[in-house]
Amino acid sequence: MKIQVDPHFTNLYENKDILPKLVFLSYHIASYKTISESMGFDSQDISVDEIYDFIQDLKLDITNRVPEVDRMEINFCFNILKSMGICHSK
């Protein structure tokens, strides 16, 4: 499997907190996609901004710890999921 990412993501590899964030994001991207499909948006691509807003809403709605994520990390997660054939962003 070949993962192609933007060269600006090199600092993410050095961040030891990236793996927990990727797991968190993967789960919530899947949740968001499931919710969207149940509302009738079956063929809609999901944008980085939609996931970012979704995560920000989670911070207000739940009492559990929600990690700080930025759009670059969300984009990085989308790139990994896309390379695995799971999902892609618009």
TAGI-V226435 format. One line per field, one symbol per residue. psi: psi as a letter, one per 20 degrees, with the letter a starting at -180 (. if undefined). Layout:
psi->???
//
This chain:
psi->ppoprphijhhhhioijhghghggggghgggggggghhjjlgjpqpqghggghgghhhhhhqirppqpqrhghggggggghghijgrqr.
//
